[in-house]
Amino acid sequence: MVQLQPWYKNAIFYEVPVKAYCDTNGDGIGDFRGLISKLDYLAELGVDCLWILPMYPSPFRDDGYDISDYRAIHPNYGSLEEFREFLDEAHERGMRVITELVVNHTSDQHPWFVEARSSRDNPKRDWYVWSDTDDRYKGVRIIFLDTELSNWAWDPISKSYYWHRFFSHQPDLNYDNPQVREEIWKVMKFWLDMGVDGFRVDAVPYLIEREGTSCENLPETHVILKFLRRRMDEQFTGRMLLAEANMWPEDVRPYFGDGDEFHMAFHFPIMPRMFMSLRLEDRKPLIEIIERTPEIPESCHWALFLRNHDELTLEMVTDAERDYMYDSYAADPVARINLGIRRRLAPLLDGDRRRVELMHGILMSLPGSPVLYYGDEIGMGDNMYLGDRNGVRTPMQWNGGWNGGFSTADPERLYQPLISNPIYGYQAINVESQRRNEHSLLKWTQRIIRVRRSTSVFGSGTIELLRPANHRVLAYIRSLGDEQILVVNNLSNSAQAVELELPQLVGAIPIEMFGGSLFPRIGLLPYMLTLSPYAFYWFRLRWL
Amino acid sequence: MARSSILSDELLRKLISVGQVDILVGIPTFNNASTIEAVVKAVHVGLARHFPRERTVLINPDGGSDDGTPESVIRAPMADEEMSGSSMLRTTHRLTVRHSGVPGGAAGVRTVFAAADLLQARAVVVIDADVTTMTPEWVVDLARPIWKNEADVVLPIYPRGRFDGPLVSQLVRPLMGAAYARQLTCNIGGDFSCSGRFAAGMVGRSIWDDDLTRPALDVWLVATSLAEDIRLTQAHLGSRRFAAHGTLAELFGTVVGAALASLDQYSSVWNSRSGLVDVPVRGVATEATGADSAIDPAPLSERYRTGLADLTPLLREILCTSTLARLKASAASEEKIPTISDPLWVTTVYEFAAAAHRGVMNREHLTQALVPLYLGRTASFFTEIAAADARGYGGRLAALEQEYRSLRPHLVELWNADGRR
């Protein structure tokens, strides 16, 4: 009997920055009222959980990840009351909501830091990490390589250095201080009490610093995280913590603990390898990373994604692989930032509908919960000339009219300009036109989500990799109890023939899940399939 | 009626799975279990280091080994961690298949060429299975000129010791170089590479089935490249030991016979050429490793004297009167090792070539008649260079090649003569 699985194991997530979605008060910035107005669209799309990017008060020097008040909503986005309403409306439509929790650092404008830096004797002084010199924790890597030269910044007020793993205006909190841990728990409780279903916890590997280490993934970090999880479990049910830890899968494994730390974690290394396998027309990169992925506790789950609000990170690849990815996907150096590529899905795939579909097919059929990035369901483009990663955070394109239906404000007032080129511009790519076209990418995305939701196998099942001689074909079997699905993906730009050795499936009748077509019964001989360029099959297997 | 196929169904199925490739490395085998694993590993390391992004395949056409060679090919380690810090981005394919045809080089090479044609390979590298001295860098040295579209055939240059390979250095290479008006320093035989275009063009030719051409495929590939103005390049590789395959008589029959036959086939081509065209050389020359063991020339000279005497009636049909007289004079000298000068030797070779063209006797008998003269020349040359260093040796070879070029008009005159000597 198949056990009842936690909700997040069969959920499809949708990442949405409030500011980018819909503006209802004409100030050029998306707000919660606007998000509420689009919940029907999201329900129709079929997603199960919305991941809201930071909505807190912030000086916006890191697009809201520099928080200056953990218990409020930035006035640009609305009020706490409107946020509550948004939560209720989402829940009413069967959608859950997780919000961003930036625990590693605050803005230097946060009152805690303003106090801490005011004097060395201030009670909040020890809420951050200070040093009289910048010699401590030597050798620790710098994450924002393009902008930062050091992990220490000089504070002219208290005449000392403070530690920051990200931008210099984002001082790291000191988790060796129990007061900090307790305060962060209170922040979590504040939002959980309001009805938030969980948190995507930003930058978890960096909470603790110790001399002579990389200051990442230290054992003490897990103690803190288990503390927060335990407190949450004691008072709330059905809530979820999702870790952002850009590490090799074996290094992320500890963040699941024994099922007593994070419920979910992003599988970062698999993402660039999806792009690599596609360009190479070779399953090798994907096979290798899947095989490298360790077992995780039964109650835990990976989060998979194609793109997000950050650059397509190339941290967890070899130098040769990074060079290949740059050459293949970011020949224009403007597209490169930090160790990654700041482009959206559709432009990365040259607007090729077939490749976009294939990548979604792989995303939705590998073990893990898919996280869709807003706008990718209609194939939105990007503007890599906007600086930082703003080019992938442009306004949602609702129609071909004024400001793409995003806002009634003057275009110059928009928080960021719309994409307006002939290929990806809002006149060409928008929700309204795709709603009217049964063969649009939007309609297709709705369909694939429906098909995926028709079974729990993709969310909760195991995976058995197949290795046909044709390396251009990525094939695997997903199983959950008696239910099995055979997935076959053609990574190549040309039609392919593949013979699958399926002794474990002899006698099964493959039924193609999108159209319901019957395929010949699997026998003792290798099962021959032919696939058109970039095609994929999901076969539900029946024994009759 | 169904046509016979070069490629078996089994190989074809495997090739379908491989798909289009950029670089195809072929290693024909027949009972090479003792050496093949190291060769395969060197190939894979070479591909990983120098062509990590390219689509590659290693194909091993085996002639029916009974010593476990194909199994050794598959077993050879290929794990990324053994690649000395390199790694392939792509799946590395390795196929072994029993090829049809006579076990040996030609049928295997033809299988490689046919596979290259089907897979649209850009570069094809053919490696001998018994190259115990092969390094991973050979792969890039052979493949890169093809890969960069600078050549269609790359021939190897191995550093040879003073007493190594005289058949090539004294006869086959300078003969073909002079005849086709090309500056050759390469080895005839061994490892080579070619473009997929060249391989595809060669697949359908008759050389694979001809009893004369098949055993000396190396010679024919060189002759074809020289005659048909294929873009040719020579690449320095490392030291290579050549195992003896057959007796000297057998070697003469195949190699020298093939060289002479190629002159016949391409007669109109080389006859119309003049001057000397450089053939590009890539890489850095290295010194031969291993002991440069001197060979006692005395037995060779003995066979020369004996052979010259025994074969005089035959040699009168082949050689000009003056040439035969000079040879006899050298044999009659009181020197322990008779001297056969460059001009005398080259004249002898050219008169043999012309005689073969005229068909004065069965070609096999003719080439065998050259054997004792070759031994005498070898003994004379070895004695001369016994005290020479590498530079001196190189200079002597260069002088010999110059002599071949200088006397080329004599070859042309004899070739086109009406039988007068």
Interface residues (C-beta under 8 A of the other chain):
Chain A: M276 L280 D282 R283 K284 P285 T318 A320 E321 Y324 P468 A469 N470 H471 R472 S492 S494 Q496 A497 V498 E499
Chain B: R13 K14 I16 S17 V18 G19 P52 R53 R55 S86 S87 M88 L89 R90 T91 H93
